[in-house]
Amino acid sequence: MTTNKTFVPVALTIAGSDSGGGAGIQTDLRTFAFHCVHGTSAITCITAQNTVGVSRVDAIASDAVVAQIQAVVEDIGVQAAKTGMLLNQEIILAVAQQIAAYKINNLVVDPVMVSRTGAQLIDDDAVQTLRNTLIPLASIITPNRYEAQILSGLEITSLVDMQAAAAIMHRELGVKAVLVKGGGMSGNLRGVDVWFNGEKLQILRTKQVETKNTHGTGCTLSAAIAANLALGKDLWTAVQAAKEYVTNALTYSLDIGKGQGPVGHFFPLLIK
C-alpha cells in the first residue's frame, strides 16, 4: 500500500511557553495549524501563567535554544519564522546568530520588550542586543505602541506619531517593513495599525471588537504573518490576511478563567 505524500509549508516559532495557553508558543502553534502550516518550535523560557497574570518565568539555557533551532532547520527546514519573548541578552544573541547562520528568510520579529500596559519586560542591555543583532535580520517587525516608542525615540499619542515612528524605525533599524500596532492606543486608534516599507505608508483599520479577552493578540498577529509568508504570500498580503485573522479571532475570543481570556484561534469551530 502506498501513501500520498503532501508537501506542507513549515514555520518556526522561537518564543516562550505560556502554561495558560493564551500566548507564546501555544498560540503560535495554533495559529500555524489554522493556516495549514506545520508548526515547529524553539522554547526560550517557561512561564507559570494564566488569565490573571504571570507568577514565574524560567529561562531556557541559550545552548538549548540553539539546539532546538538546529534540530528543526537541519532536518525539516523552514519557510518562515517568528520570534516572540526571548527574555535576555544571551538568548537574543544566540537566536540572531542562528538566524544569520542558516539564512532563515521570512523572519517576523515581534520585539517583545514592553507589555501593552507599558511595563518593560526585558532589561536595557537585552533591548539594545535585540535592536542591533536580530531586528536587522527581520523581514518585518511588529512593535506595540510602547515598543515603538523605545525603538524610535518618539512619544506616541496620535496616528501621526505612529506614522513618524514607523518611518524612523524603517530608516534606522535596517528592517524591510514595520507594522506599528495600535492595540495599546485609545479611542478610535485602538486596533489601528500603521505599515511602512520605505515606499508605501498604509493605515490598516478593521472593526473594533469590544472584548476583554485579548490575551495573545500580538503573538497571534506575528504568527499569522509568518504562516502566510510560509504559504508563499508577499509581505503586504501576509500582513493584511493576518490582520483579518486576528479580528475574527477577537470576535470569537474565549471567556475562560478569571481574567483576560485568549482569542479564539479556531473561530470557525466556535460559530454556532
N, C-alpha and C positions, 0 to 999 in steps of 0.2 A: 504494500500500500504506500502510495506517495502522498506527501503533504504539500499543500500550496504554501509557498513562502512569499510573504508580502513585505516589501520594504516599508519601514515606519521611521519617520524622522525622529531624531534623538535630541533632547535638550538636557542641559546640566544645570542644576541649581547649587550654588555654593552659599550656604546660609545656616542659620541656627535652627534648632528644633524647638517647637512650641508644644509643650505637653497637652495644652488645651485644644490643639488642632486648629486654632484660629488664624495663625500667621506662620511665617517661616517656611521651613522645608515641607511641612504637611500641606500648607496652602499651595505652594508652588507645584507639588506633585499632582494635586487635584486639578489645578489649572491646566497643566500639561495634558493630563488624561482627558479632560473635557475636549481639548483640541485634537485628540487622536495623535498625540506626540508621546513617544516613550520617554518617561522621566527618569533621570539619574541624579545622584546627589553626592555632595561632599559636605558633611556636617561640621560646622565651625565651633558651635557651642551648644550646650544643652540647658534649657530653661525649665524651671518649675513654674508653670504659668497657667492661668485660667482666664475667665472673662472679667475677673475683678482686677488682676494685676500680676506682676512677676515677683515671686518670693525668693528665687535663687537662680544664679547664672554660673555655669561652669564651662570654662574654655576647653576646647579640644587642643591637644598639642599640635603645633604647626606642622610637624613632620607627619602626623596622622592625617591632617587635612591634605597635605601634598600627596600622600599615598592613595587617598581616595580619588583625587583628580587623576592621577596617573593610571590607576586601575581602570577607570572609565574610558579615558581617552585612548589608551594604548590598545584596548580590546574592542570597544564598541564604537568609539568615535562620537563626536557631537556636531550637530548642525547649528546650534546656538547655545548660549549660556547666559546665566544671570547671576549676579551676586546680591546678597542681602546683608544681614548682620555679620560682620567679620570680626567684631569685638575688640581686637587690639592690633598694635603696630606690627607685631611679629607675624600674625596670621595674614594681615593685609599684604605685607611684603612677599610672603611665601606664595599667596594666591596670584599676585601680579607676575611673579617670576614664572609660574606655571602657565599662565595665560599667554605670556610672551613666548616662552619656550616651545609650546605646542601650536603657536599661531592660531589660537582659537578666535574665529571670526564671529560676527553677530553677537557681540557681548553687550548685554544690558546691565548697567551698574545702577542699582538702587542705593544711593550713598547714605546708608542708614547711619546717621550720626546724631540726629535730634528727633525726638518724638513730635507728633502732631501738636502736642500741648506746649512744646518749646523746651523740654528737658533734654540736656545733652547726654547722649548715651555712650560716647567713647571720648577718650581724653584728647587733648590738643595735639600731641605727637601722632596719634593714630589718624587724626583728621588730616594733618599735613602729609602723612605717608599715603593715605588714600588719594589725596589731591595730586601728589607728584608721581605716583607709580601706577596706580590702577586706572584712574579716570582717563588718562590719555590713551589707554588701550580700548576704550569703550566705543561702541557704535552710537550709543545714546545713554544719557544719564537722566534719572527721574527724581530730582530732589523735591521735597516738600518746601513749603514757604520758609521754614527756619533753616533748613539745609541750604537753600538757595541764597539766603542772607549771608551765611558763613562763606560760601564758595564765591559769591560775587562781591561781597563787601558792602552791599546795599541794604538799607532797611526797606522791607517790602510791605506796603499797606494798600496798594492800589494795582489796578491792571497795568497801568503804565510802568510801575515799578517791576512787576513780573516780567514785562517785555524787555525792559532795560537789563534786568538781571540775566535773562536768557541770553541776550546778546553778549554781555560781558563774559559769562561762563564759556560760551562757544569760542570767543576770541582768545581767552586766557588759558583755558584748560586743555585745548587740543583735541576736543571731542567732536565727533561728526555732527551730533544733534543733541539738543537739550529739550526736555519736557519739564517745565516748572508746574508742579501740581498745586491746584487751588483748594484742596481738601481742608487745609487749615485756615483758609480765608473766611471772612464773614460776609453776611448779607448775600447779595446777588453774585458775588465772586466765589462763593463756596462751590467747589467742584468744577470751576472753570480752569482749564489748563492752557498753558502757552507753549507752543512749539517753535523752535528756531534751529535751522540747519545751515545758517550762513547765507542762504538765498531766500528762503520762504519763512515768513513770520505768520503763524496761524494761531487763532484762538479757537479752542475746542470747547464747545458748550453742549451739554446734554441736559435732560430734565433733572431737576433736583429731586432727590429721593429723601423723604423725611423718615429717618430711622436712626435709632441709637446704636444699632448693630452694624458697626462699620469696621470691626477688628479685622486686620489683614488686608485692607483695601490696597495699600501701597505695594505689598508683596504680590497681590493678585494682578495688579496692573503690569508690573515689570515682568512677571512670569508669563502673562498673556502676550506681551510684546515679544518675548523670547520664543514662545511657542509659534507665533505667527511668522517670525523670521525663520524658524526651523522648517516651516511649511513652504518656504520659498517666496514669501511676500516681501516687497520692498519696505523700507523702514517707515515711511509715511503711512502706507496702507496698514502695516502691522500696528502702528500706534492708534489709528482710527478704529480698527477692529477690536483692539484691546480695551479702548475706552468704552465702546459699546458693550462689550462683555461685562466689564465692571459695573456699568449702570444696571444691566439686567440682574447681575448677582446681588447688587444692593437692593433692588426691588423685591427680591425674594430672600432677604437676609434671614438668618436663623435666630429666633428669640430663645436662646438657651443660656443657662447659667444665671447668675445674679447680677452680672454687669453688662459689659459690651459684647454682644454675640458676634459671630463671624458672618461674612457674606455667604450667599447660597451659591456655591460654585457649580452645582449640578441643577441649576434652576429649572430646566425643562421637566425634571422629575418632581419638582415641587408645585408645578402649576396644576391646579385641580379644576 
